């Protein structure tokens, strides 16, 4: 997974907690999840258009 291991993920999580705080972190996570989901959907649509 992009060469990211457990120690890197822990470091990213700690930095996110420091920057956004524990109250905003769920909102940020949801926004990132929605963004990834939209990107996947757009990729699938483009792939289907190319196959036509």
N, CA, C, O and CB atoms as a CASP TS submission, in Angstrom:
PFRMAT TS
TARGET T0000
AUTHOR 0000-0000-0000
METHOD Language model
MODEL 1
PARENT N/A
ATOM      1  N   UNK     1       0.853  -1.195   0.000  1.00  0.00           N
ATOM      2  CA  UNK     1       0.000   0.000   0.000  1.00  0.00           C
ATOM      3  C   UNK     1       0.882   1.236   0.000  1.00  0.00           C
ATOM      4  O   UNK     1       1.083   1.846   1.050  1.00  0.00           O
ATOM      5  CB  UNK     1      -0.961   0.011   1.228  1.00  0.00           C
ATOM      6  N   UNK     2       1.399   1.608  -1.126  1.00  0.00           N
ATOM      7  CA  UNK     2       2.195   2.819  -1.315  1.00  0.00           C
ATOM      8  C   UNK     2       3.431   2.864  -0.426  1.00  0.00           C
ATOM      9  O   UNK     2       3.969   3.946  -0.191  1.00  0.00           O
ATOM     10  CB  UNK     2       1.346   4.031  -1.053  1.00  0.00           C
ATOM     11  N   UNK     3       3.892   1.739   0.068  1.00  0.00           N
ATOM     12  CA  UNK     3       5.079   1.703   0.903  1.00  0.00           C
ATOM     13  C   UNK     3       4.881   2.328   2.274  1.00  0.00           C
ATOM     14  O   UNK     3       5.852   2.709   2.927  1.00  0.00           O
ATOM     15  CB  UNK     3       6.195   2.390   0.207  1.00  0.00           C
ATOM     16  N   UNK     4       3.628   2.440   2.721  1.00  0.00           N
ATOM     17  CA  UNK     4       3.340   3.013   4.034  1.00  0.00           C
ATOM     18  C   UNK     4       3.087   1.863   4.997  1.00  0.00           C
ATOM     19  O   UNK     4       2.222   1.019   4.759  1.00  0.00           O
ATOM     20  CB  UNK     4       2.113   3.992   3.982  1.00  0.00           C
ATOM     21  N   UNK     5       3.845   1.838   6.081  1.00  0.00           N
ATOM     22  CA  UNK     5       3.690   0.791   7.076  1.00  0.00           C
ATOM     23  C   UNK     5       2.964   1.302   8.302  1.00  0.00           C
ATOM     24  O   UNK     5       2.476   2.432   8.328  1.00  0.00           O
ATOM     25  CB  UNK     5       5.039   0.231   7.467  1.00  0.00           C
ATOM     26  N   UNK     6       2.898   0.472   9.298  1.00  0.00           N
ATOM     27  CA  UNK     6       2.218   0.805  10.554  1.00  0.00           C
ATOM     28  C   UNK     6       2.846   2.025  11.238  1.00  0.00           C
ATOM     29  O   UNK     6       2.109   2.906  11.680  1.00  0.00           O
ATOM     30  CB  UNK     6       2.252  -0.396  11.503  1.00  0.00           C
ATOM     31  N   UNK     7       4.173   2.110  11.343  1.00  0.00           N
ATOM     32  CA  UNK     7       4.741   3.295  12.015  1.00  0.00           C
ATOM     33  C   UNK     7       4.387   4.613  11.313  1.00  0.00           C
ATOM     34  O   UNK     7       4.140   5.625  11.969  1.00  0.00           O
ATOM     35  CB  UNK     7       6.255   3.163  12.096  1.00  0.00           C
ATOM     36  N   UNK     8       4.365   4.590   9.985  1.00  0.00           N
ATOM     37  CA  UNK     8       4.008   5.801   9.242  1.00  0.00           C
ATOM     38  C   UNK     8       2.549   6.175   9.474  1.00  0.00           C
ATOM     39  O   UNK     8       2.222   7.351   9.635  1.00  0.00           O
ATOM     40  CB  UNK     8       4.269   5.608   7.744  1.00  0.00           C
ATOM     41  N   UNK     9       1.665   5.160   9.491  1.00  0.00           N
ATOM     42  CA  UNK     9       0.250   5.432   9.726  1.00  0.00           C
ATOM     43  C   UNK     9       0.015   6.013  11.118  1.00  0.00           C
ATOM     44  O   UNK     9      -0.810   6.911  11.286  1.00  0.00           O
ATOM     45  CB  UNK     9      -0.567   4.156   9.549  1.00  0.00           C
ATOM     46  N   UNK    10       0.731   5.506  12.107  1.00  0.00           N
ATOM     47  CA  UNK    10       0.612   6.027  13.473  1.00  0.00           C
ATOM     48  C   UNK    10       1.074   7.479  13.516  1.00  0.00           C
ATOM     49  O   UNK    10       0.430   8.322  14.142  1.00  0.00           O
ATOM     50  CB  UNK    10       1.438   5.167  14.466  1.00  0.00           C
ATOM     51  N   UNK    11       2.188   7.770  12.852  1.00  0.00           N
ATOM     52  CA  UNK    11       2.690   9.145  12.807  1.00  0.00           C
ATOM     53  C   UNK    11       1.688  10.083  12.141  1.00  0.00           C
ATOM     54  O   UNK    11       1.465  11.191  12.628  1.00  0.00           O
ATOM     55  CB  UNK    11       4.024   9.197  12.064  1.00  0.00           C
ATOM     56  N   UNK    12       1.085   9.656  11.039  1.00  0.00           N
ATOM     57  CA  UNK    12       0.083  10.468  10.351  1.00  0.00           C
ATOM     58  C   UNK    12      -1.121  10.708  11.256  1.00  0.00           C
ATOM     59  O   UNK    12      -1.642  11.822  11.305  1.00  0.00           O
ATOM     60  CB  UNK    12      -0.360   9.788   9.042  1.00  0.00           C
ATOM     61  N   UNK    13      -1.564   9.688  11.966  1.00  0.00           N
ATOM     62  CA  UNK    13      -2.699   9.829  12.871  1.00  0.00           C
ATOM     63  C   UNK    13      -2.389  10.812  14.001  1.00  0.00           C
ATOM     64  O   UNK    13      -3.226  11.644  14.350  1.00  0.00           O
ATOM     65  CB  UNK    13      -3.085   8.465  13.452  1.00  0.00           C
ATOM     66  N   UNK    14      -1.197  10.716  14.564  1.00  0.00           N
ATOM     67  CA  UNK    14      -0.809  11.641  15.640  1.00  0.00           C
ATOM     68  C   UNK    14      -0.759  13.074  15.122  1.00  0.00           C
ATOM     69  O   UNK    14      -1.231  13.992  15.793  1.00  0.00           O
ATOM     70  CB  UNK    14       0.563  11.244  16.234  1.00  0.00           C
ATOM     71  N   UNK    15      -0.199  13.272  13.946  1.00  0.00           N
ATOM     72  CA  UNK    15      -0.158  14.620  13.358  1.00  0.00           C
ATOM     73  C   UNK    15      -1.561  15.155  13.089  1.00  0.00           C
ATOM     74  O   UNK    15      -1.840  16.330  13.326  1.00  0.00           O
ATOM     75  CB  UNK    15       0.653  14.611  12.055  1.00  0.00           C
ATOM     76  N   UNK    16      -2.444  14.285  12.592  1.00  0.00           N
ATOM     77  CA  UNK    16      -3.822  14.712  12.336  1.00  0.00           C
ATOM     78  C   UNK    16      -4.515  15.101  13.631  1.00  0.00           C
ATOM     79  O   UNK    16      -5.259  16.081  13.658  1.00  0.00           O
ATOM     80  CB  UNK    16      -4.610  13.600  11.630  1.00  0.00           C
ATOM     81  N   UNK    17      -4.289  14.363  14.693  1.00  0.00           N
ATOM     82  CA  UNK    17      -4.882  14.705  15.991  1.00  0.00           C
ATOM     83  C   UNK    17      -4.371  16.055  16.485  1.00  0.00           C
ATOM     84  O   UNK    17      -5.133  16.851  17.032  1.00  0.00           O
ATOM     85  CB  UNK    17      -4.572  13.612  17.029  1.00  0.00           C
ATOM     86  N   UNK    18      -3.082  16.306  16.290  1.00  0.00           N
ATOM     87  CA  UNK    18      -2.510  17.576  16.735  1.00  0.00           C
ATOM     88  C   UNK    18      -3.062  18.734  15.905  1.00  0.00           C
ATOM     89  O   UNK    18      -3.412  19.780  16.451  1.00  0.00           O
ATOM     90  CB  UNK    18      -0.972  17.537  16.642  1.00  0.00           C
ATOM     91  N   UNK    19      -3.138  18.548  14.596  1.00  0.00           N
ATOM     92  CA  UNK    19      -3.564  19.640  13.708  1.00  0.00           C
ATOM     93  C   UNK    19      -5.062  19.908  13.845  1.00  0.00           C
ATOM     94  O   UNK    19      -5.465  21.056  14.030  1.00  0.00           O
ATOM     95  CB  UNK    19      -3.223  19.306  12.243  1.00  0.00           C
ATOM     96  N   UNK    20      -5.887  18.872  13.758  1.00  0.00           N
ATOM     97  CA  UNK    20      -7.336  19.063  13.715  1.00  0.00           C
ATOM     98  C   UNK    20      -8.011  18.927  15.068  1.00  0.00           C
ATOM     99  O   UNK    20      -9.113  19.442  15.259  1.00  0.00           O
ATOM    100  CB  UNK    20      -7.941  18.086  12.767  1.00  0.00           C
ATOM    101  N   UNK    21      -7.389  18.259  15.991  1.00  0.00           N
ATOM    102  CA  UNK    21      -8.006  18.030  17.290  1.00  0.00           C
ATOM    103  C   UNK    21      -8.959  16.864  17.229  1.00  0.00           C
ATOM    104  O   UNK    21      -9.431  16.498  16.153  1.00  0.00           O
ATOM    105  CB  UNK    21      -8.733  19.274  17.768  1.00  0.00           C
ATOM    106  N   UNK    22      -9.245  16.275  18.375  1.00  0.00           N
ATOM    107  CA  UNK    22     -10.093  15.076  18.390  1.00  0.00           C
ATOM    108  C   UNK    22     -11.539  15.345  17.975  1.00  0.00           C
ATOM    109  O   UNK    22     -12.217  14.429  17.510  1.00  0.00           O
ATOM    110  CB  UNK    22     -10.079  14.466  19.767  1.00  0.00           C
ATOM    111  N   UNK    23     -12.024  16.564  18.130  1.00  0.00           N
ATOM    112  CA  UNK    23     -13.406  16.870  17.766  1.00  0.00           C
ATOM    113  C   UNK    23     -13.629  16.933  16.269  1.00  0.00           C
ATOM    114  O   UNK    23     -14.678  16.513  15.779  1.00  0.00           O
ATOM    115  CB  UNK    23     -13.817  18.168  18.380  1.00  0.00           C
ATOM    116  N   UNK    24     -12.659  17.449  15.538  1.00  0.00           N
ATOM    117  CA  UNK    24     -12.794  17.608  14.089  1.00  0.00           C
ATOM    118  C   UNK    24     -12.346  16.387  13.305  1.00  0.00           C
ATOM    119  O   UNK    24     -12.669  16.259  12.124  1.00  0.00           O
ATOM    120  CB  UNK    24     -12.008  18.799  13.635  1.00  0.00           C
ATOM    121  N   UNK    25     -11.608  15.488  13.943  1.00  0.00           N
ATOM    122  CA  UNK    25     -11.045  14.354  13.229  1.00  0.00           C
ATOM    123  C   UNK    25     -12.102  13.479  12.540  1.00  0.00           C
ATOM    124  O   UNK    25     -11.875  13.078  11.399  1.00  0.00           O
ATOM    125  CB  UNK    25     -10.244  13.518  14.181  1.00  0.00           C
ATOM    126  N   UNK    26     -13.238  13.161  13.163  1.00  0.00           N
ATOM    127  CA  UNK    26     -14.250  12.370  12.444  1.00  0.00           C
ATOM    128  C   UNK    26     -14.790  13.076  11.199  1.00  0.00           C
ATOM    129  O   UNK    26     -15.055  12.437  10.181  1.00  0.00           O
ATOM    130  CB  UNK    26     -15.403  12.046  13.374  1.00  0.00           C
ATOM    131  N   UNK    27     -14.949  14.394  11.287  1.00  0.00           N
ATOM    132  CA  UNK    27     -15.422  15.150  10.123  1.00  0.00           C
ATOM    133  C   UNK    27     -14.408  15.089   8.986  1.00  0.00           C
ATOM    134  O   UNK    27     -14.776  14.924   7.823  1.00  0.00           O
ATOM    135  CB  UNK    27     -15.697  16.614  10.506  1.00  0.00           C
ATOM    136  N   UNK    28     -13.139  15.222   9.329  1.00  0.00           N
ATOM    137  CA  UNK    28     -12.083  15.154   8.322  1.00  0.00           C
ATOM    138  C   UNK    28     -12.054  13.761   7.698  1.00  0.00           C
ATOM    139  O   UNK    28     -11.909  13.629   6.482  1.00  0.00           O
ATOM    140  CB  UNK    28     -10.708  15.503   8.944  1.00  0.00           C
ATOM    141  N   UNK    29     -12.188  12.736   8.511  1.00  0.00           N
ATOM    142  CA  UNK    29     -12.208  11.367   8.005  1.00  0.00           C
ATOM    143  C   UNK    29     -13.364  11.123   7.048  1.00  0.00           C
ATOM    144  O   UNK    29     -13.192  10.483   6.011  1.00  0.00           O
ATOM    145  CB  UNK    29     -12.287  10.391   9.153  1.00  0.00           C
ATOM    146  N   UNK    30     -14.537  11.629   7.391  1.00  0.00           N
ATOM    147  CA  UNK    30     -15.694  11.482   6.507  1.00  0.00           C
ATOM    148  C   UNK    30     -15.462  12.203   5.190  1.00  0.00           C
ATOM    149  O   UNK    30     -15.786  11.673   4.127  1.00  0.00           O
ATOM    150  CB  UNK    30     -16.962  12.017   7.184  1.00  0.00           C
ATOM    151  N   UNK    31     -14.905  13.404   5.247  1.00  0.00           N
ATOM    152  CA  UNK    31     -14.657  14.174   4.032  1.00  0.00           C
ATOM    153  C   UNK    31     -13.652  13.460   3.131  1.00  0.00           C
ATOM    154  O   UNK    31     -13.824  13.417   1.913  1.00  0.00           O
ATOM    155  CB  UNK    31     -14.149  15.579   4.382  1.00  0.00           C
ATOM    156  N   UNK    32     -12.608  12.902   3.729  1.00  0.00           N
ATOM    157  CA  UNK    32     -11.615  12.162   2.943  1.00  0.00           C
ATOM    158  C   UNK    32     -12.259  10.925   2.335  1.00  0.00           C
ATOM    159  O   UNK    32     -12.017  10.610   1.170  1.00  0.00           O
ATOM    160  CB  UNK    32     -10.399  11.763   3.819  1.00  0.00           C
ATOM    161  N   UNK    33     -13.070  10.226   3.106  1.00  0.00           N
ATOM    162  CA  UNK    33     -13.762   9.042   2.598  1.00  0.00           C
ATOM    163  C   UNK    33     -14.682   9.360   1.437  1.00  0.00           C
ATOM    164  O   UNK    33     -14.716   8.629   0.447  1.00  0.00           O
ATOM    165  CB  UNK    33     -14.552   8.393   3.700  1.00  0.00           C
ATOM    166  N   UNK    34     -15.430  10.449   1.553  1.00  0.00           N
ATOM    167  CA  UNK    34     -16.311  10.869   0.451  1.00  0.00           C
ATOM    168  C   UNK    34     -15.494  11.214  -0.787  1.00  0.00           C
ATOM    169  O   UNK    34     -15.871  10.858  -1.903  1.00  0.00           O
ATOM    170  CB  UNK    34     -17.172  12.082   0.872  1.00  0.00           C
ATOM    171  N   UNK    35     -14.382  11.902  -0.592  1.00  0.00           N
ATOM    172  CA  UNK    35     -13.529  12.265  -1.720  1.00  0.00           C
ATOM    173  C   UNK    35     -12.980  11.050  -2.438  1.00  0.00           C
ATOM    174  O   UNK    35     -12.970  11.003  -3.668  1.00  0.00           O
ATOM    175  CB  UNK    35     -12.391  13.133  -1.253  1.00  0.00           C
ATOM    176  N   UNK    36     -12.525  10.070  -1.681  1.00  0.00           N
ATOM    177  CA  UNK    36     -12.008   8.844  -2.284  1.00  0.00           C
ATOM    178  C   UNK    36     -13.117   8.107  -3.019  1.00  0.00           C
ATOM    179  O   UNK    36     -12.900   7.586  -4.113  1.00  0.00           O
ATOM    180  CB  UNK    36     -11.380   7.935  -1.214  1.00  0.00           C
ATOM    181  N   UNK    37     -14.306   8.062  -2.424  1.00  0.00           N
ATOM    182  CA  UNK    37     -15.445   7.397  -3.051  1.00  0.00           C
ATOM    183  C   UNK    37     -15.829   8.079  -4.368  1.00  0.00           C
ATOM    184  O   UNK    37     -16.087   7.406  -5.366  1.00  0.00           O
ATOM    185  CB  UNK    37     -16.644   7.384  -2.093  1.00  0.00           C
ATOM    186  N   UNK    38     -15.866   9.392  -4.370  1.00  0.00           N
ATOM    187  CA  UNK    38     -16.192  10.123  -5.597  1.00  0.00           C
ATOM    188  C   UNK    38     -15.126   9.890  -6.668  1.00  0.00           C
ATOM    189  O   UNK    38     -15.443   9.755  -7.850  1.00  0.00           O
ATOM    190  CB  UNK    38     -16.330  11.629  -5.305  1.00  0.00           C
ATOM    191  N   UNK    39     -13.880   9.846  -6.251  1.00  0.00           N
ATOM    192  CA  UNK    39     -12.798   9.597  -7.208  1.00  0.00           C
ATOM    193  C   UNK    39     -12.941   8.220  -7.839  1.00  0.00           C
ATOM    194  O   UNK    39     -12.765   8.067  -9.048  1.00  0.00           O
ATOM    195  CB  UNK    39     -11.430   9.722  -6.520  1.00  0.00           C
ATOM    196  N   UNK    40     -13.262   7.212  -7.022  1.00  0.00           N
ATOM    197  CA  UNK    40     -13.444   5.852  -7.540  1.00  0.00           C
ATOM    198  C   UNK    40     -14.606   5.801  -8.522  1.00  0.00           C
ATOM    199  O   UNK    40     -14.506   5.180  -9.581  1.00  0.00           O
ATOM    200  CB  UNK    40     -13.681   4.860  -6.389  1.00  0.00           C
ATOM    201  N   UNK    41     -15.713   6.457  -8.167  1.00  0.00           N
ATOM    202  CA  UNK    41     -16.877   6.462  -9.053  1.00  0.00           C
ATOM    203  C   UNK    41     -16.553   7.141 -10.378  1.00  0.00           C
ATOM    204  O   UNK    41     -16.940   6.650 -11.438  1.00  0.00           O
ATOM    205  CB  UNK    41     -18.060   7.164  -8.378  1.00  0.00           C
ATOM    206  N   UNK    42     -15.851   8.260 -10.324  1.00  0.00           N
ATOM    207  CA  UNK    42     -15.477   8.959 -11.553  1.00  0.00           C
ATOM    208  C   UNK    42     -14.537   8.104 -12.392  1.00  0.00           C
ATOM    209  O   UNK    42     -14.643   8.088 -13.619  1.00  0.00           O
ATOM    210  CB  UNK    42     -14.819  10.309 -11.226  1.00  0.00           C
ATOM    211  N   UNK    43     -13.628   7.401 -11.750  1.00  0.00           N
ATOM    212  CA  UNK    43     -12.698   6.520 -12.469  1.00  0.00           C
ATOM    213  C   UNK    43     -13.461   5.401 -13.172  1.00  0.00           C
ATOM    214  O   UNK    43     -13.167   5.064 -14.318  1.00  0.00           O
ATOM    215  CB  UNK    43     -11.649   5.924 -11.500  1.00  0.00           C
ATOM    216  N   UNK    44     -14.438   4.832 -12.480  1.00  0.00           N
ATOM    217  CA  UNK    44     -15.241   3.759 -13.092  1.00  0.00           C
ATOM    218  C   UNK    44     -16.020   4.285 -14.296  1.00  0.00           C
ATOM    219  O   UNK    44     -16.094   3.617 -15.328  1.00  0.00           O
ATOM    220  CB  UNK    44     -16.218   3.151 -12.054  1.00  0.00           C
ATOM    221  N   UNK    45     -16.602   5.483 -14.168  1.00  0.00           N
ATOM    222  CA  UNK    45     -17.364   6.057 -15.270  1.00  0.00           C
ATOM    223  C   UNK    45     -16.471   6.307 -16.480  1.00  0.00           C
ATOM    224  O   UNK    45     -16.868   6.027 -17.611  1.00  0.00           O
ATOM    225  CB  UNK    45     -18.035   7.359 -14.833  1.00  0.00           C
ATOM    226  N   UNK    46     -15.278   6.827 -16.253  1.00  0.00           N
ATOM    227  CA  UNK    46     -14.354   7.078 -17.354  1.00  0.00           C
ATOM    228  C   UNK    46     -13.935   5.768 -18.000  1.00  0.00           C
ATOM    229  O   UNK    46     -13.843   5.670 -19.223  1.00  0.00           O
ATOM    230  CB  UNK    46     -13.122   7.851 -16.863  1.00  0.00           C
ATOM    231  N   UNK    47     -13.678   4.752 -17.163  1.00  0.00           N
ATOM    232  CA  UNK    47     -13.290   3.446 -17.672  1.00  0.00           C
ATOM    233  C   UNK    47     -14.405   2.850 -18.532  1.00  0.00           C
ATOM    234  O   UNK    47     -14.130   2.254 -19.574  1.00  0.00           O
ATOM    235  CB  UNK    47     -12.945   2.501 -16.513  1.00  0.00           C
ATOM    236  N   UNK    48     -15.647   3.004 -18.107  1.00  0.00           N
ATOM    237  CA  UNK    48     -16.779   2.482 -18.887  1.00  0.00           C
ATOM    238  C   UNK    48     -16.929   3.230 -20.201  1.00  0.00           C
ATOM    239  O   UNK    48     -17.264   2.626 -21.220  1.00  0.00           O
ATOM    240  CB  UNK    48     -18.081   2.580 -18.081  1.00  0.00           C
ATOM    241  N   UNK    49     -16.688   4.531 -20.192  1.00  0.00           N
ATOM    242  CA  UNK    49     -16.781   5.318 -21.425  1.00  0.00           C
ATOM    243  C   UNK    49     -15.702   4.894 -22.417  1.00  0.00           C
ATOM    244  O   UNK    49     -15.949   4.837 -23.621  1.00  0.00           O
ATOM    245  CB  UNK    49     -16.658   6.822 -21.116  1.00  0.00           C
ATOM    246  N   UNK    50     -14.527   4.603 -21.918  1.00  0.00           N
ATOM    247  CA  UNK    50     -13.426   4.199 -22.786  1.00  0.00           C
ATOM    248  C   UNK    50     -13.727   2.840 -23.401  1.00  0.00           C
ATOM    249  O   UNK    50     -13.417   2.606 -24.569  1.00  0.00           O
ATOM    250  CB  UNK    50     -12.095   4.156 -22.002  1.00  0.00           C
ATOM    251  N   UNK    51     -14.333   1.937 -22.622  1.00  0.00           N
ATOM    252  CA  UNK    51     -14.639   0.589 -23.123  1.00  0.00           C
ATOM    253  C   UNK    51     -15.728   0.615 -24.186  1.00  0.00           C
ATOM    254  O   UNK    51     -15.799  -0.303 -25.003  1.00  0.00           O
ATOM    255  CB  UNK    51     -15.066  -0.318 -21.974  1.00  0.00           C
ATOM    256  N   UNK    52     -16.575   1.634 -24.200  1.00  0.00           N
ATOM    257  CA  UNK    52     -17.641   1.723 -25.215  1.00  0.00           C
ATOM    258  C   UNK    52     -16.999   2.041 -26.505  1.00  0.00           C
ATOM    259  O   UNK    52     -17.684   2.169 -27.520  1.00  0.00           O
ATOM    260  CB  UNK    52     -18.714   2.783 -24.862  1.00  0.00           C
TER
END
